[in-house]
Amino acid sequence: MKHQGRSKRKRTGGRLARSRNKKRYQLGREPTETTVGEPRFRVIDSRGNEKKVRALSTNVAQVSTDGETVEAEIENVVDNPANVNYIRRNIITKGAVIDTSEGRARVTSRPGQVGHVNAVLLDDE
């Protein structure tokens, strides 16, 4: 969701006069909905002298279990508590459960913000 700055109305419902135009640091961007597929990335400017790498799509995850980390192939998204429609569209967000070549894993990183997928292997019930 884009950040639109402060409210145009007071707590009482009256209008607030705008004291200035929006600043660059109030900029909001559309969310990056990382999908399962051939790896594609986008580099964007962020605050200060920094860059963010956004994963537009990826099919590789760093899966860790018992202190060991292996690179696994992502097959599809099994569950996504952020949005039920993301499951059908194979969109990966933090907290999503993915099917990998190592087994089912829960995503612990934010692929749209950091550009890679870190996950923890789930215990099979």
URTA-V894388 format. One record per pair of residues at least 24 apart in sequence whose ideal C-beta (glycine too) atoms are under 10 Angstrom apart, sorted by the first residue. I is the first residue (numbers start at 1). J is the second residue. D is the distance in whole Angstrom. If there is no record, write none. Layout:
i->I j->J d->D
i->I j->J d->D
This chain:
i->1 j->28 d->7
i->1 j->29 d->10
i->1 j->30 d->9
i->1 j->31 d->8
i->2 j->26 d->10
i->2 j->27 d->8
i->2 j->28 d->4
i->2 j->29 d->7
i->2 j->30 d->7
i->2 j->31 d->10
i->3 j->27 d->8
i->3 j->28 d->4
i->3 j->29 d->9
i->4 j->28 d->7
i->29 j->54 d->9
i->29 j->112 d->10
i->31 j->82 d->10
i->31 j->91 d->10
i->31 j->93 d->9
i->31 j->112 d->6
i->31 j->113 d->10
i->32 j->56 d->7
i->32 j->57 d->10
i->32 j->91 d->10
i->32 j->93 d->10
i->32 j->110 d->9
i->32 j->111 d->8
i->32 j->112 d->3
i->32 j->113 d->8
i->32 j->115 d->9
i->33 j->57 d->9
i->33 j->82 d->10
i->33 j->83 d->9
i->33 j->86 d->8
i->33 j->89 d->8
i->33 j->90 d->10
i->33 j->91 d->5
i->33 j->92 d->8
i->33 j->93 d->8
i->33 j->111 d->9
i->33 j->112 d->7
i->34 j->58 d->6
i->34 j->86 d->10
i->34 j->90 d->9
i->34 j->91 d->7
i->34 j->92 d->5
i->34 j->93 d->7
i->34 j->96 d->9
i->34 j->107 d->9
i->34 j->110 d->9
i->34 j->111 d->4
i->34 j->112 d->5
i->34 j->113 d->10
i->34 j->115 d->9
i->34 j->116 d->10
i->34 j->117 d->8
i->35 j->59 d->9
i->35 j->77 d->9
i->35 j->86 d->9
i->35 j->89 d->7
i->35 j->90 d->5
i->35 j->91 d->6
i->35 j->92 d->7
i->35 j->111 d->10
i->36 j->61 d->10
i->36 j->73 d->10
i->36 j->74 d->5
i->36 j->75 d->8
i->36 j->76 d->6
i->36 j->77 d->7
i->36 j->89 d->10
i->36 j->90 d->4
i->36 j->91 d->8
i->36 j->92 d->7
i->36 j->98 d->8
i->36 j->99 d->9
i->36 j->117 d->10
i->37 j->74 d->9
i->37 j->90 d->8
i->39 j->115 d->10
i->39 j->116 d->9
i->41 j->111 d->10
i->41 j->115 d->6
i->41 j->116 d->9
i->42 j->112 d->10
i->42 j->115 d->9
i->43 j->115 d->9
i->46 j->113 d->9
i->51 j->115 d->10
i->52 j->112 d->9
i->52 j->113 d->6
i->52 j->114 d->8
i->52 j->115 d->8
i->53 j->111 d->10
i->53 j->112 d->10
i->53 j->113 d->9
i->53 j->114 d->7
i->53 j->115 d->3
i->53 j->116 d->8
i->54 j->110 d->10
i->54 j->111 d->8
i->54 j->112 d->5
i->54 j->113 d->7
i->54 j->114 d->9
i->54 j->115 d->6
i->55 j->92 d->8
i->55 j->109 d->10
i->55 j->110 d->9
i->55 j->111 d->4
i->55 j->112 d->7
i->55 j->113 d->9
i->55 j->114 d->8
i->55 j->115 d->5
i->55 j->116 d->7
i->55 j->117 d->7
i->56 j->111 d->9
i->56 j->112 d->9
i->56 j->115 d->9
i->57 j->90 d->9
i->57 j->91 d->10
i->57 j->92 d->9
i->57 j->111 d->9
i->58 j->92 d->7
i->58 j->111 d->7
i->58 j->115 d->8
i->58 j->116 d->7
i->58 j->117 d->6
i->59 j->100 d->10
i->59 j->117 d->9
i->60 j->100 d->9
i->60 j->116 d->8
i->60 j->117 d->7
i->61 j->92 d->9
i->61 j->98 d->7
i->61 j->100 d->6
i->61 j->101 d->9
i->61 j->102 d->9
i->61 j->105 d->7
i->61 j->107 d->8
i->61 j->109 d->9
i->61 j->111 d->9
i->61 j->116 d->8
i->61 j->117 d->4
i->61 j->118 d->7
i->61 j->119 d->5
i->62 j->105 d->10
i->62 j->108 d->10
i->62 j->109 d->8
i->62 j->116 d->7
i->62 j->117 d->7
i->62 j->118 d->5
i->62 j->119 d->7
i->63 j->98 d->9
i->63 j->100 d->6
i->63 j->101 d->9
i->63 j->102 d->5
i->63 j->103 d->8
i->63 j->104 d->10
i->63 j->105 d->5
i->63 j->106 d->10
i->63 j->107 d->10
i->63 j->117 d->9
i->63 j->118 d->8
i->63 j->119 d->5
i->63 j->120 d->7
i->63 j->121 d->6
i->64 j->102 d->10
i->64 j->105 d->9
i->64 j->108 d->9
i->64 j->118 d->7
i->64 j->119 d->7
i->64 j->120 d->6
i->64 j->121 d->7
i->65 j->102 d->8
i->65 j->103 d->9
i->65 j->105 d->8
i->65 j->119 d->10
i->65 j->120 d->7
i->65 j->121 d->4
i->65 j->122 d->9
i->65 j->123 d->9
i->66 j->121 d->9
i->68 j->121 d->10
i->69 j->118 d->8
i->69 j->119 d->10
i->69 j->120 d->10
i->70 j->100 d->9
i->70 j->101 d->9
i->70 j->102 d->6
i->70 j->121 d->9
i->71 j->100 d->10
i->71 j->101 d->9
i->71 j->102 d->9
i->72 j->98 d->9
i->72 j->99 d->10
i->72 j->100 d->4
i->72 j->101 d->5
i->72 j->102 d->4
i->72 j->103 d->8
i->72 j->105 d->7
i->72 j->117 d->9
i->72 j->119 d->8
i->72 j->121 d->9
i->73 j->99 d->10
i->73 j->100 d->6
i->73 j->101 d->4
i->73 j->102 d->9
i->74 j->98 d->5
i->74 j->99 d->7
i->74 j->100 d->6
i->74 j->101 d->8
i->74 j->105 d->9
i->74 j->107 d->10
i->74 j->117 d->7
i->74 j->119 d->9
i->75 j->99 d->4
i->75 j->100 d->6
i->75 j->101 d->7
i->75 j->104 d->10
i->76 j->100 d->10
i->77 j->107 d->9
i->78 j->104 d->6
i->78 j->105 d->10
i->78 j->106 d->10
i->78 j->122 d->10
i->79 j->104 d->9
i->79 j->106 d->9
i->80 j->107 d->9
i->81 j->106 d->10
i->92 j->117 d->6
i->92 j->119 d->9
i->94 j->118 d->10
i->97 j->122 d->7
i->98 j->122 d->10
